[in-house]
Amino acid sequence: FGKNKMNRIQDTFQKLKKTGKKAFIVYLTSGYPDLETTEKLVLELAGRGVAMVELGVPFSDPIADGAIIQEASYKALLGGVDLEQIFLTVRKIRKSAQIPLILMTYYNPIYQYGLGKFTRKAATAGVDGVIIPDLPPEESGDFKKQLRKHGLSLIFLLASNSPSDRMKLIAKESEGFIYCLAHIGITGARDTLEHGLKRFLKKVAAIADKPLVVGFGISRPEQVHKIERWADGVVVGSAVIETIKRNAGKKDMVKKVGDYVSKL
């Protein structure tokens, strides 16, 4: 992508807006249970109408992840999954699908790999954006320059307890969309939505000119349908990983995950 061209994330939101639809986004842990299955899952989800996929990069100290994703990351790490293999998997996916792919990772793996090298490899493979929970916008300048050169979006998380000046900063700096947290804390399926979520999203929408996507803790169709009235997209992660775990070793596991996502 040239830096002035629209990438797949922006293009997808524009197309959805024209048809009055919202983005359903799924998080997968790369390499859980293995990278070949990750590739199959992405293609299955693309065929089911999922708008985008977040590919989690397994990391040993995942501060934003709950027990389900931590376990999936641990098992992927035991299998030797690293950035090189994830880029190779993205390349394979790109032979069959143009669904936007966003890497959700922590800053340490990128820093150790090298900012420039990471960005070049990600762009060449076909990655569209990056979410880094432990990289604040105030410290993202160097990395953001690298990403912009290659047309990749740097997406920031925003919590409801953020002061208004910080909300404005993240609304300005986040690219592609603003990732609004449905719950303060870590990932993991929850039965109810946080009180005040609608009010929080209205507040962000008033100061932002980008799509709002809501994630963390969403696992039920009724939660998805409620949020789609207030935001431009919804992310489901832990509940999907739980479905993968529950059907591990079954021949129709990929189809069962697709069925579950279709219900949502």
Buried (B, 14 or more C-beta within 10 A) or exposed (E): BEEEEEBBBBBBBEEBEEEEBBBBBBBBBBBBBBBEBBBBBBBBBBEBEBBBBBBBBBBEEBEBBBEBBBBBBBBBBEBEBBBEBBBBBBBBBBEEBEBBBBBBBBBEBBEEBEBBEBBBBBBEBBBBBBBBBBBBBEEBEEBBEBBBBBBBBBBBBBBBEBEEEBBBBBBBBBBBBBBBBBBEEBBBBBEEBBEEBBEBBEBBBEEBEBBBBBBBBBBBEEBBEBBBEBBBBBBBBBBBBBBBBEBEEEEEBBEBBBBBBEEB
